């Protein structure tokens, strides 16, 4: 929840106390579904005045993380677009005005972060697929996307859209999810490989990127489940890479050199 709640509880212009909100509950899953449990428990503050960066401290957080490693640390943050659709508002007159206010506040904080030396800033969750559901109040429905790659949750949603995706997207990379963020069942590498083979029928390998369906924190997934889902993703991709004659990606979790069974005692 911190991914979504942190900005709303640290920016200025929000109430000091949180309260239940009906925002977006109409588009949520029905009772009995794990997503309903997540959304029903989402209790956030509401906008009561002009929004500003407040006490976000993105730069300070990044500096703390960066000084612990010599490798570059990227910084990820939720986008204003999802925050706008999540909160009640007693100050701005419409969602567009609210969007600009949140965008300006986050932009100011992110520019400070970039000026401090952060090498990569990842802005997460542009919910393009939700625009028709939210209606014209959130902008035009004919959204044009200036992006290098577009992501699809192919594992949880199924492969039925792949033919249309292949026909419609000819000039961008296509990212497919091959592991499900809704379930705790760890996918088998051969299942991952089957999904990739299906995608390759419609998207050429040079434009296909393998990823996961969304994130894995929302459903209370353990680190162990998440880790081995990612391992399965790499192993399944390597099956197809080998079939195509491409170099396999390194997968240390499957490297016998690091197996306890290979340790010999004197």
KABEL-V301896 format. One record per residue. RES is the residue in one small letter. SS is DSSP state (H for helix, E for strand, L for the rest). OMEGA is omega in whole degrees, -180 to 180 (none if undefined). NEAR is the number of other C-alpha atoms within 10 Angstrom. Layout:
# KABEL-V301896
RES_SS_OMEGA_NEAR + RES_SS_OMEGA_NEAR
This chain:
# KABEL-V301896
x_L_-176_11 + x_H_179_9 + x_H_-179_13 + x_H_-173_17 + x_H_-176_16 + x_H_180_14 + x_H_-175_23 + x_H_180_26 + x_H_180_21 + x_H_178_16 + x_L_176_20 + x_E_179_20 + x_E_-179_19 + x_E_178_25 + x_L_-179_16 + x_L_180_14 + x_L_179_10 + x_L_179_14 + x_E_180_13 + x_L_-180_14 + x_L_179_18 + x_L_-177_13 + x_L_173_14 + x_L_179_13 + x_H_180_13 + x_H_-179_9 + x_H_-177_11 + x_L_178_15 + x_L_-179_14 + x_L_177_12 + x_L_-177_10 + x_L_178_8 + x_L_-176_10 + x_H_179_14 + x_H_177_15 + x_H_179_16 + x_H_180_15 + x_H_-176_15 + x_H_-180_18 + x_H_-179_14 + x_L_-178_11 + x_L_-179_17 + x_L_-171_17 + x_E_174_22 + x_L_179_21 + x_L_-180_23 + x_E_-180_22 + x_E_-179_16 + x_E_-179_14 + x_E_-176_14 + x_E_177_22 + x_E_-179_20 + x_L_178_22 + x_L_-176_17 + x_L_-178_12 + x_L_176_19 + x_L_178_16 + x_H_-179_18 + x_H_-179_19 + x_H_179_12 + x_H_-180_12 + x_H_-180_18 + x_H_178_15 + x_H_-179_10 + x_H_-175_13 + x_H_-178_16 + x_L_178_11 + x_L_-180_9 + x_L_176_9 + x_L_179_7 + x_L_-180_8 + x_L_180_13 + x_L_177_17 + x_L_-179_13 + x_E_-180_19 + x_E_178_14 + x_E_175_17 + x_E_178_18 + x_L_179_20 + x_H_-174_25 + x_H_-180_21 + x_H_177_16 + x_H_-179_17 + x_H_-177_22 + x_L_-173_16 + x_L_-171_23 + x_L_170_21 + x_L_-173_18 + x_E_177_18 + x_L_-173_11 + x_L_-176_16 + x_L_-172_16 + x_L_179_9 + x_L_-178_11 + x_H_-179_16 + x_H_177_14 + x_H_178_14 + x_H_179_22 + x_H_-180_19 + x_H_-180_15 + x_H_179_18 + x_H_179_22 + x_H_180_20 + x_H_-179_15 + x_H_179_19 + x_H_179_24 + x_H_179_14 + x_H_-180_12 + x_H_-178_20 + x_H_175_21 + x_H_177_13 + x_H_178_15 + x_H_179_22 + x_H_179_14 + x_H_179_11 + x_L_176_13 + x_L_179_13 + x_L_-173_19 + x_L_-178_12 + x_L_175_13 + x_E_-178_15 + x_E_178_11 + x_E_-165_13 + x_E_168_14 + x_L_167_13 + x_L_-173_13 + x_L_-179_10 + x_H_-177_12 + x_H_-180_9 + x_H_-178_13 + x_H_180_17 + x_H_-179_13 + x_H_-177_12 + x_H_175_14 + x_L_-173_11 + x_H_180_10 + x_H_-180_11 + x_H_177_20 + x_L_-180_13 + x_L_-180_11 + x_L_-179_15 + x_L_-176_8 + x_L_173_10 + x_L_-171_8 + x_L_174_9 + x_L_-175_8 + x_L_176_8 + x_L_-178_9 + x_E_179_15 + x_E_-173_14 + x_E_176_16 + x_E_179_21 + x_L_-171_19 + x_H_-177_23 + x_H_-178_20 + x_H_-177_17 + x_H_-178_12 + x_L_-173_13 + x_L_-175_16 + x_L_-178_9 + x_L_-174_12 + x_H_177_19 + x_H_179_14 + x_H_179_10 + x_H_180_15 + x_H_180_16 + x_H_-173_10 + x_H_-175_10 + x_L_-177_14 + x_L_-173_12 + x_L_179_9 + x_L_174_14 + x_E_180_19 + x_E_179_23 + x_E_179_21 + x_E_173_23 + x_E_-178_24 + x_L_173_30 + x_L_-171_29 + x_L_178_22 + x_L_-180_23 + x_L_-171_18 + x_L_176_14 + x_L_177_16 + x_L_180_13 + x_L_-180_19 + x_L_174_20 + x_L_178_16 + x_H_-180_20 + x_H_175_16 + x_H_177_16 + x_H_-179_24 + x_H_179_22 + x_H_-179_16 + x_H_179_20 + x_H_179_25 + x_H_179_15 + x_H_179_13 + x_H_-179_23 + x_H_175_17 + x_L_-174_12 + x_L_-179_15 + x_L_-180_23 + x_L_-175_13 + x_H_-179_16 + x_H_178_9 + x_H_-178_15 + x_E_177_18 + x_E_-178_17 + x_E_-178_17 + x_E_177_20 + x_L_172_22 + x_L_176_21 + x_L_-179_17 + x_L_-176_12 + x_L_179_19 + x_L_-172_15 + x_L_-173_15 + x_L_180_15 + x_L_-180_10 + x_L_179_15 + x_L_177_11 + x_H_-179_11 + x_H_177_10 + x_H_-178_15 + x_H_-179_20 + x_H_-175_13 + x_H_170_16 + x_H_179_24 + x_H_177_19 + x_H_179_20 + x_H_179_25 + x_H_180_26 + x_H_-179_22 + x_H_179_23 + x_H_177_22 + x_H_179_26 + x_H_176_21 + x_H_-179_18 + x_H_177_19 + x_H_180_16 + x_H_178_11 + x_H_-179_9 + x_H_-179_10 + x_L_-180_8 + x_L_178_11 + x_L_179_9 + x_L_178_14 + x_L_179_11 + x_L_179_11 + x_L_-174_14 + x_H_-179_11 + x_H_180_16 + x_H_-178_13 + x_L_-177_9 + x_H_-180_11 + x_H_-177_11 + x_H_179_11 + x_L_177_11 + x_H_-179_8 + x_H_-178_8 + x_H_180_9 + x_L_-179_10 + x_L_177_6 + x_L_180_4 + x_L_none_3
